[in-house]
Amino acid sequence: MKGMLSLKRTIIMVVAVFSAIILATIPLATHLVKNREPKINIAIVSDTHVMAESQFEMSEEFMEYSSRGQKLLFLSEAIFKTMIDEMIEDKSDYLLLSGDLTDDGGRLSHELVASELRRYEQSGKKAFVIPGNHDINNRSSIYTLEGKTETENISAQDFYSLYREFGYDEAILREENSLSYVADLDKNHRLIAIDCSFYEVNREDGYVDGRHSPNMTEEFSQWCKGQVERAISEGKTPIGMIHFPTLPHLGEFVYNTLGATESLVNGYESFSEMLLGAGLKYLFSGHMHSQDIGKLEKDGKTLYDIETAALSNYPLPVRHFKEYKDYTDITTVSLNSIKETYIPDFVSSEEKETLETNLYQYAEDFVNDSMKEKIMNKIDTDTLLALFRQLGIDKTSEQAIALAEDVYDNMLLPFFDLSMYDKGEGNSVQQIALTYGIEIPSSAYESVWDLAMSLLKNNYRGDEAFDKNSTEAILLRYSIYSAFYIMDDYDLFGKLSELQPELQTVDLSLLLPALFQEDKLDLTEGEILEGILKSLRSLGSFPFSIDFERFDPNGIMEVAKLLLSTKILLNYDFSIFIGEDNTILFKDIFEVFLIDEIGENLLNDGAPEDNNLRIYFDGREEGI
C-alpha cells in the first residue's frame, strides 16, 4: 500500500511538473503567434485592363487589337473575377488597384469592375483604386463580327461616381485638381493615392490627346509631399499608390534613349527625391507591365517604388505587403487558373482545360505570339522606306517600295524565324557559326525569336539575370553575328546601290570570319572603310560635320552616334571599342555597351529583389 501511495505521488508530481511547463509556455506561444501575425496585410494588383465580354465578340479586328498590347483581353473579365474570388479567400484585409482598371475606358467595363469590387467588399474587406491612363476619356469601342463601333466612355467625374465606395468615401482629404485622395487604412497606416494621369480632352473629338503623358505639376508634387509629412507627424506609416512609376525601372537607357520618359512621372528625379525626403518608404506603381522593385537612397532614407506587372498579361501577378514587428515582406504570387464558371463560352474545350490548370503557361505562350506580331507591325515597310530616305533614295518610287517589301519578306522575317539549331532544312545559327568553325552550346531554344522572347519574359517576370558567360549570352552574340551573314546572303548593300548608285557596295562576307572567330569587325579588309567613306561623301550635307581626312573606325562610330542622335549615345565614349589595329571590338560592344549599359535593369536586374523581398527596419534586405 505504501509503495502504491509513493507511485501515485510520483505520478502526480510528474503531471504537475508537465502541467507547469505547458502553462508556462502558453504565453510564450501566444507571443510567438502574435509576432508572426502581420500588423497589416495588403494585396496589390495593377493594370487589370478589363474588357467586359459585353464589349466584344471574337472578331479578327478584336483579336488584332488584343494582341497588340500582349494582353489577354478576351479573358480579362474571367481573370479579374477569379482574382476577386481568390482575394476574398486570402488573408489580406485590403486590395489596392493602381490604375488601368479597364483597357479602353468603356463604361460597360468600368461597371463590371465596380460590381466585382463591391462583391469583394461584401466579404468584409476594403478596396482602394486610382485611375490610370486607359481609364478616363479614352476611345472606347464595341467589337462585333460586323466591325468596330464607338461606345460610351467615362469622364473623371464618372470615375468618381462609379468608384467612390473604393477609397473616395473613406478619404480624409482629396486633391481638388485630380482623383487623388488620402485615406486611413487602419490606425497606424495611411494610404496616399496619387493620380497624375492626363484627362484634358481635345475639343474637336472629345478624347485625350496625351493620355500616355503623366501630369505632375510643382503644386501637385508639393501636395503629395505635404501628405507624406502629415501622415508621419500624426504617427502613421504612409503607403503610396500611383499609376506611373517614379523610378526608371527599365534603366536609364530605355528612358533617355528610346523616348520612354512618358512611362515615368514627369520630373521623376525631383519628385522621387521629394517623396524620399518627406519620409515615404513604400510606393506601389504599375503602367510598365513588368515586375520590378526600384529604390532610391539618400541621407539614410530609402524609397521603394514597387512596380507591379499587368494582371491581364504574363506573369499574372498579385503582390502582397505584410508588415511585421521587425520587418516588412513584399511577396508575389501568379494566378495559374481561371474558375470554370468564368471561362467564356467561345473558348474551346481543350483551351478550357489549360485555363483551369495552367493559365501561367497559356499567358506565356500568348506573349510569344502577340509580341512577334507587334514587333513586325512596328518594323513595317514604312519604317524601311524612312531609312532608305536617309540614304538618299526616293522612298516614293516603285523600286524603293518593292525593295522595302522584299527586305521585309526575305531578310527581316528569315532572321526572326532563324532556327537556333540545324533541323535538316533551312538555315540556322548553328550552321552559320559552323561555317566559321564555331560550335554553339546546346539549349532548349528553338529559334532566335525564342531566345529573344525568353529575355523579354524574364523582364516581365522580374529578377532577371543575364550572365555574360551564360549559354544565353553566347547564343545571343552569335545570333547577332548571324544577322550580318543574312544581310550578306541577301546582298542588302548591292540592292541599295542599285537604287542609289552613289552608295558603295559593302562585301560583308569579308568581315564575317573575323567577326565569328575573333569577335571583331575589320573594316580595313577589302577596302570596306574606303567604300563607306565614299558613300558618306556622296550623300552630301549632314546636320553635323565629318572630318573625312581623319576618317577611321572611330569616325564611323561617331557618325553612327550622330545619325541616331540619342542622348546616351552622344555622351558615350565609343573609342574604347576600337582596337589597336583599328578594328571594332564587337564582343566588347556586346558585353559592355549592350549588356552593362543598355541591359542595366533590362537584362540584368539591379538590387533589390523584384518579387519576394524582406526589408528589415534596420535597413537590411534579403530575398525570401
C-alpha positions in Angstrom: 0.0 0.0 0.0 2.8 2.3 0.9 4.5 1.6 -2.4 1.3 2.3 -4.3 1.0 5.7 -2.5 4.6 6.6 -3.4 4.0 5.7 -7.0 0.8 7.8 -7.0 2.6 10.8 -5.6 5.3 10.4 -8.2 2.8 10.3 -11.0 1.1 13.4 -9.5 4.4 15.2 -9.3 5.3 14.4 -12.9 1.9 15.5 -14.1 2.2 18.7 -12.1 5.6 19.5 -13.5 4.5 18.9 -17.1 1.4 21.0 -16.5 3.5 23.8 -15.1 5.8 23.6 -18.2 2.8 23.7 -20.5 1.1 26.6 -18.7 4.4 28.5 -18.8 4.8 28.1 -22.5 1.3 29.3 -23.4 2.1 33.0 -23.0 5.3 32.4 -25.0 3.5 30.5 -27.7 0.9 33.3 -27.8 3.6 35.9 -28.1 5.3 34.0 -31.0 2.0 33.6 -32.8 1.3 37.3 -32.4 4.8 38.0 -33.7 4.1 36.0 -36.8 0.8 37.8 -37.5 1.3 40.9 -39.7 0.4 44.3 -38.4 -1.2 45.0 -41.8 -1.8 42.7 -44.8 -2.4 44.3 -48.2 -2.9 42.7 -51.7 -1.9 44.8 -54.7 -2.8 44.4 -58.4 -2.2 46.7 -61.3 -3.1 47.2 -64.9 -6.0 44.8 -64.8 -7.1 46.1 -68.3 -10.6 44.6 -68.0 -12.5 44.5 -71.3 -16.0 43.3 -70.4 -17.3 40.5 -72.5 -20.3 42.6 -73.3 -17.9 44.9 -75.2 -16.7 42.4 -77.8 -17.2 39.3 -80.0 -14.2 37.3 -81.1 -13.7 39.1 -84.4 -10.5 39.3 -86.3 -10.4 43.1 -85.6 -10.8 42.5 -81.8 -8.1 39.8 -81.7 -5.7 42.1 -83.6 -6.4 44.9 -81.1 -5.9 42.5 -78.2 -2.6 41.0 -79.3 -1.2 44.5 -80.0 -0.7 45.0 -76.3 0.1 41.4 -75.3 -2.9 41.4 -73.0 -5.4 38.6 -72.6 -8.3 41.0 -73.1 -10.7 38.2 -74.2 -10.1 36.6 -70.8 -9.7 39.8 -68.7 -13.2 39.6 -67.2 -12.7 36.0 -66.2 -9.2 36.7 -64.8 -10.5 39.7 -62.8 -13.4 37.7 -61.3 -11.1 34.8 -60.4 -8.7 37.2 -58.8 -11.6 38.7 -56.7 -12.6 35.2 -55.6 -9.0 34.4 -54.5 -8.7 37.7 -52.7 -11.9 37.1 -50.8 -10.4 33.8 -49.6 -7.0 35.4 -49.0 -5.9 36.5 -45.5 -5.2 40.1 -46.7 -7.6 42.8 -45.5 -7.1 45.3 -48.2 -6.8 45.3 -52.0 -5.1 48.2 -53.8 -5.6 48.6 -57.6 -3.0 51.1 -59.1 -4.7 52.1 -62.3 -5.7 51.0 -65.8 -8.6 49.1 -64.3 -10.0 48.9 -67.8 -8.4 48.7 -71.2 -10.2 51.3 -73.2 -12.2 53.1 -70.6 -15.6 51.8 -71.7 -18.4 52.3 -69.3 -19.5 48.7 -69.6 -16.1 47.5 -68.4 -15.9 50.1 -65.6 -19.4 49.0 -64.3 -18.2 45.4 -64.3 -15.0 46.2 -62.3 -17.0 48.3 -59.8 -19.5 45.5 -59.4 -16.8 42.9 -58.7 -15.1 45.3 -56.2 -18.5 45.6 -54.4 -18.6 41.8 -54.2 -15.1 41.9 -52.7 -16.1 44.4 -50.1 -19.2 42.4 -49.1 -16.7 39.9 -47.7 -15.8 42.5 -45.1 -12.6 43.7 -46.8 -11.7 47.0 -48.3 -10.7 48.0 -51.8 -8.9 51.2 -52.9 -8.5 52.4 -56.5 -6.9 55.1 -58.6 -7.3 55.6 -62.4 -4.6 55.0 -65.0 -4.1 56.5 -68.4 -6.5 54.0 -70.0 -9.5 54.7 -67.8 -10.8 58.2 -68.5 -11.9 60.0 -71.7 -10.5 57.1 -73.8 -11.6 55.9 -77.2 -13.9 53.1 -76.2 -15.2 50.6 -78.7 -17.5 47.6 -79.1 -16.2 44.9 -81.4 -18.7 42.7 -83.3 -18.3 40.3 -86.2 -19.6 43.2 -88.4 -17.0 45.6 -87.2 -16.0 48.2 -84.6 -18.2 50.9 -83.3 -17.7 53.6 -80.6 -19.3 53.1 -77.2 -19.7 55.2 -74.1 -16.6 56.1 -72.2 -16.4 57.8 -68.8 -15.2 61.2 -67.6 -13.2 61.9 -64.4 -16.5 62.8 -62.6 -18.0 59.5 -63.8 -14.9 57.7 -62.4 -15.5 59.2 -59.0 -19.2 58.3 -59.1 -18.6 54.7 -60.1 -15.7 54.1 -57.7 -16.5 56.4 -54.8 -17.0 53.4 -52.5 -13.4 52.3 -53.1 -11.4 55.0 -51.4 -13.1 58.3 -52.0 -15.9 57.9 -49.4 -13.2 56.9 -46.8 -10.9 59.8 -47.8 -9.9 62.2 -45.1 -8.7 64.6 -47.9 -9.0 64.9 -51.7 -6.8 66.9 -54.1 -9.0 69.3 -55.9 -7.5 69.0 -59.4 -7.2 65.2 -59.7 -8.6 62.0 -58.4 -6.0 61.8 -55.7 -7.0 61.2 -52.1 -5.7 60.3 -48.6 -7.4 57.6 -46.6 -6.5 55.8 -43.4 -6.2 52.0 -43.8 -6.1 51.4 -40.0 -5.0 53.4 -37.0 -1.3 53.0 -38.0 -1.2 53.2 -41.8 -2.3 55.8 -44.2 -2.8 55.4 -48.0 -1.8 58.3 -50.2 -3.4 57.6 -53.6 -1.7 59.8 -56.3 -3.5 60.3 -59.6 -1.3 62.1 -62.1 -2.9 61.0 -65.3 -3.8 63.5 -68.0 -7.5 63.9 -68.8 -7.9 67.1 -70.8 -9.8 66.3 -73.9 -9.3 67.6 -77.5 -12.2 69.9 -78.3 -12.5 68.5 -81.8 -13.0 64.8 -81.0 -13.6 64.8 -77.2 -10.7 62.5 -76.4 -7.4 62.9 -74.6 -4.5 63.7 -76.9 -1.7 62.9 -74.4 -3.3 60.2 -72.3 0.0 58.4 -72.1 1.6 61.5 -70.6 1.7 61.9 -66.8 0.6 65.2 -65.5 2.7 66.0 -62.4 2.9 69.7 -61.6 5.0 71.5 -59.0 1.9 72.4 -57.0 0.7 68.9 -57.0 4.0 67.4 -56.1 4.1 69.7 -53.0 0.6 68.4 -52.1 2.0 64.8 -52.2 5.0 65.8 -50.1 2.7 67.5 -47.6 0.5 64.4 -47.2 3.5 62.2 -46.5 4.8 64.6 -43.9 1.4 65.0 -42.3 0.9 61.2 -42.0 4.3 60.8 -40.3 3.6 63.8 -38.0 0.4 62.1 -37.0 2.2 58.8 -36.1 1.1 56.9 -39.2 3.1 55.0 -41.8 2.4 56.4 -45.2 1.9 54.0 -48.1 1.8 55.5 -51.6 -0.1 54.3 -54.7 0.4 55.8 -58.1 0.0 54.5 -61.7 3.1 55.9 -63.3 6.4 54.8 -61.8 8.7 57.3 -60.1 12.0 55.5 -60.7 13.5 54.2 -64.0 12.7 50.5 -63.6 14.0 49.6 -67.1 17.2 51.5 -66.7 18.4 54.9 -67.9 19.0 53.8 -71.5 15.4 53.0 -72.2 14.1 56.2 -70.8 16.7 58.6 -72.1 17.4 56.9 -75.5 14.2 55.3 -76.6 12.0 58.2 -75.7 10.2 56.3 -72.9 10.2 59.2 -70.5 6.4 59.3 -70.7 6.4 56.0 -68.9 7.5 57.8 -65.8 6.1 60.6 -63.8 7.3 63.8 -65.5 10.1 65.2 -63.5 10.6 61.9 -61.8 14.0 62.7 -60.4 12.9 65.6 -58.4 9.5 64.1 -57.5 11.0 60.8 -56.2 13.6 62.7 -54.2 10.9 64.9 -52.7 8.9 61.9 -51.6 12.1 60.3 -50.2 12.9 63.5 -48.3 9.4 63.7 -46.9 9.8 60.2 -45.5 7.8 57.9 -47.9 9.3 54.4 -47.9 6.8 52.3 -49.9 5.1 53.4 -53.2 3.2 50.9 -55.3 3.1 51.7 -59.1 2.3 50.0 -62.4 2.0 51.1 -66.0 5.1 49.3 -67.4 3.6 45.8 -67.2 6.8 44.3 -65.6 7.7 43.2 -62.1 10.4 45.4 -60.5 11.3 47.0 -57.2 13.5 50.0 -57.6 14.9 52.0 -54.7 16.3 55.5 -54.1 18.6 56.1 -51.1 19.8 59.4 -49.7 20.7 60.7 -46.2 19.9 57.4 -44.5 16.4 57.2 -46.1 15.1 54.7 -48.7 12.2 54.9 -51.1 11.0 51.7 -52.7 9.0 52.0 -55.9 7.3 48.7 -56.1 6.1 48.3 -59.7 3.6 45.5 -60.4 3.1 43.9 -63.8 -0.3 43.7 -65.6 -2.8 41.2 -64.1 -4.1 40.7 -67.7 -0.8 39.7 -69.0 2.1 37.3 -68.2 3.1 36.8 -65.4 -0.4 37.5 -63.9 1.0 38.8 -60.6 -0.7 39.6 -57.3 1.6 41.3 -54.8 1.3 41.1 -51.0 2.6 43.6 -48.5 2.9 42.4 -44.9 4.3 44.5 -42.1 5.6 42.6 -39.0 7.3 43.8 -35.8 10.9 43.9 -37.2 10.5 43.7 -41.0 8.2 44.1 -44.0 7.6 41.3 -46.5 6.8 42.0 -50.2 5.8 38.8 -51.9 4.3 37.8 -55.3 2.0 35.0 -56.5 0.9 34.4 -60.0 -2.6 33.4 -61.0 -2.5 29.9 -62.5 -6.1 29.1 -63.2 -9.4 30.6 -64.2 -12.5 29.4 -62.5 -14.5 27.2 -64.8 -17.7 29.2 -64.3 -15.9 32.4 -65.6 -14.4 30.9 -68.7 -16.2 32.4 -71.8 -18.3 30.1 -74.0 -16.2 30.8 -77.1 -13.2 29.1 -75.6 -12.6 25.6 -76.9 -12.8 22.6 -74.5 -9.0 22.0 -75.0 -8.2 25.6 -74.1 -10.6 25.5 -71.1 -8.7 22.6 -69.6 -5.4 24.6 -69.9 -7.0 27.8 -68.5 -8.2 25.8 -65.5 -4.9 24.1 -64.8 -2.1 26.1 -66.3 -3.1 29.7 -67.0 0.5 30.8 -66.4 1.8 28.8 -69.4 -1.1 29.9 -71.6 -0.3 33.5 -70.9 3.4 32.9 -71.6 2.6 31.3 -75.0 0.3 34.2 -75.8 3.1 36.7 -75.2 5.3 34.8 -77.6 2.8 35.1 -80.4 1.4 38.5 -79.8 4.8 40.2 -79.3 6.1 39.0 -82.6 3.0 40.4 -84.3 3.5 43.7 -82.5 7.2 44.0 -83.5 6.6 43.1 -87.1 3.9 45.7 -87.2 6.3 48.3 -85.9 9.1 47.3 -88.4 7.0 47.6 -91.5 7.8 48.8 -95.0 7.2 52.4 -94.0 10.0 52.1 -91.4 12.3 50.7 -94.0 11.4 53.4 -96.5 12.2 56.1 -93.9 15.7 54.5 -93.6 16.0 54.4 -97.4 15.3 58.2 -97.5 18.2 58.8 -95.2 20.4 57.1 -97.7 19.3 59.4 -100.5 16.7 57.0 -102.0 13.4 58.3 -103.2 11.0 56.5 -100.9 8.0 57.1 -103.1 9.5 55.3 -106.1 8.0 52.0 -107.1 11.5 50.4 -106.9 12.0 51.6 -103.3 8.6 50.3 -102.3 9.3 47.0 -103.9 12.7 46.7 -102.2 11.3 47.6 -98.8 8.7 44.8 -99.2 11.4 42.4 -100.4 13.7 43.3 -97.4 10.8 42.7 -95.0 9.8 39.3 -96.5 13.2 37.9 -97.4 15.7 39.4 -94.9 13.9 40.5 -91.7 11.4 37.7 -91.4 14.0 35.0 -92.1 16.2 36.4 -89.3 13.3 36.4 -86.8 12.4 32.9 -87.8 16.0 31.7 -87.9 16.4 28.3 -86.2 18.9 28.1 -83.4 19.9 24.5 -84.4 20.2 22.5 -87.6 16.8 20.8 -88.4 17.9 19.3 -91.7 16.4 22.1 -93.8 16.8 25.8 -94.0 19.4 27.9 -92.2 20.3 28.1 -88.5 22.6 29.9 -86.2 24.4 26.6 -85.6 25.0 26.1 -89.3 26.2 29.7 -89.9 28.6 29.5 -86.9 30.0 26.1 -88.0 30.8 27.7 -91.3 33.5 29.7 -89.4 34.5 26.8 -87.1 32.4 27.9 -84.1 30.3 25.4 -82.1 27.5 27.0 -80.2 26.3 25.5 -76.9 23.2 23.3 -76.8 20.0 24.6 -75.3 16.2 24.3 -75.4 15.9 27.5 -77.5 14.4 26.6 -80.9 15.0 29.9 -82.7 16.4 33.4 -82.5 12.9 34.6 -81.7 12.6 32.1 -78.9 15.8 33.3 -77.3 14.7 37.0 -77.6 11.3 36.3 -76.1 12.9 34.5 -73.1 14.8 37.7 -72.3 11.7 39.8 -72.6 9.7 37.5 -70.4 12.4 37.5 -67.9 12.0 41.2 -67.7 8.2 40.9 -67.3 8.7 38.4 -64.6 11.4 40.3 -62.7 14.6 39.2 -61.0 16.2 38.9 -64.5 19.8 37.8 -64.6 21.9 37.7 -67.7 25.5 36.4 -67.2 28.0 37.4 -69.9 29.3 33.9 -69.9 26.0 32.1 -69.9 24.6 30.0 -72.7 22.0 32.7 -73.4 24.8 35.4 -73.8 26.8 33.2 -76.2 23.7 32.3 -78.3 22.6 35.9 -78.4 26.0 37.1 -79.6 26.2 34.6 -82.4 22.6 35.3 -83.3 23.6 38.9 -83.8 26.6 37.9 -85.9 24.3 35.7 -87.9 22.3 38.8 -88.9 25.4 40.1 -90.7 25.5 36.7 -92.5 21.9 37.0 -93.6 22.4 40.6 -94.8 25.3 39.4 -96.8 23.4 36.5 -98.2 20.6 38.8 -99.2 23.1 41.2 -100.7 21.4 44.2 -99.0 24.1 46.8 -99.9 24.1 45.6 -103.5 20.4 46.1 -103.8 20.6 49.5 -102.2 23.3 50.6 -104.5 21.1 49.7 -107.5 18.6 52.4 -106.3 21.3 54.9 -105.1 24.4 54.4 -107.3 26.4 56.8 -105.1 26.3 54.2 -102.3 29.2 51.9 -102.4 28.6 48.2 -102.2 29.9 46.6 -99.0 31.1 43.0 -99.2 30.1 41.7 -95.7 31.5 38.3 -96.4 35.0 39.7 -95.9 34.0 40.7 -92.4 32.4 37.5 -91.2 35.4 35.3 -90.5 37.0 37.8 -88.1 33.5 38.6 -86.6 32.8 35.0 -85.7 36.3 33.8 -84.9 37.8 36.9 -83.2 34.6 38.9 -82.2 35.7 42.0 -84.2 34.9 43.9 -87.4 37.9 44.6 -89.5 36.9 47.5 -91.8 40.2 47.7 -93.4 39.5 44.3 -95.1 38.7 44.7 -98.8 38.7 48.5 -98.7 35.4 48.5 -96.9 36.3 51.6 -94.9 37.1 53.4 -98.1 33.7 52.4 -99.5 31.9 53.7 -96.5 33.8 57.0 -96.8 32.9 57.4 -100.5 29.3 56.7 -99.7 29.2 59.3 -97.0 30.8 61.9 -99.2 28.3 61.2 -102.0 25.3 61.7 -99.7 26.1 65.4 -99.4 25.3 67.6 -96.5 24.8 66.4 -92.9 23.4 68.2 -89.9 26.9 67.7 -88.4 30.5 67.9 -89.7 32.6 64.9 -90.8 36.3 65.1 -90.9 36.9 63.0 -94.0 40.6 63.4 -93.8 40.8 61.6 -90.4 38.1 59.1 -91.0 38.7 55.7 -89.3 36.6 53.1 -87.5 36.2 55.5 -84.6 34.9 58.1 -87.0 32.3 55.6 -88.2 31.2 55.2 -84.6 30.9 58.9 -84.3 28.8 59.2 -87.4 26.5 56.4 -86.2 26.0 58.2 -82.9 25.1 61.5 -84.7 22.8 59.7 -87.1 20.9 58.1 -84.2 21.0 61.5 -82.3 20.3 59.9 -78.9 21.3 61.3 -75.6 23.1 58.3 -74.2 24.9 57.6 -77.4 26.1 61.2 -77.8 27.5 61.1 -74.3 29.2 57.7 -74.7 32.8 57.3 -75.5 32.9 54.6 -78.2 36.6 54.9 -78.7 37.0 52.2 -76.0 35.7 49.8 -78.6 38.4 50.5 -81.2 41.3 48.1 -81.0 45.0 49.0 -81.5 44.7 47.5 -85.1 41.8 49.8 -85.8 39.3 47.0 -85.7 35.9 47.4 -84.0 35.8 45.1 -80.9 32.3 43.8 -81.3 32.4 41.5 -78.3 33.3 44.4 -76.1 30.3 46.4 -77.6 28.1 43.4 -76.8 29.3 42.9 -73.2 30.0 46.5 -72.1 27.5 48.6 -74.0 24.7 46.1 -74.7 24.7 44.1 -71.5 26.1 46.5 -69.0 24.8 49.8 -70.2 21.6 49.1 -72.2 20.9 45.9 -70.2 21.0 47.6 -66.8 17.7 46.6 -65.2 16.5 45.4 -68.6 18.6 42.2 -69.0 20.1 42.3 -65.5 18.1 43.3 -62.5 19.7 45.6 -60.1 19.1 45.2 -56.3 16.8 44.7 -54.6 14.8 41.5 -55.4 11.8 42.2 -57.6 9.2 39.6 -56.4 10.0 38.4 -52.9 11.8 40.8 -50.6 12.2 41.2 -46.9 13.1 44.7 -45.7 14.2 44.9 -42.1 13.6 48.1 -40.2 17.4 48.5 -39.6 17.9 48.8 -43.4 18.9 45.2 -44.3 17.3 43.4 -47.2 17.1 39.8 -48.3 15.3 37.7 -50.8 12.7 35.3 -49.5 
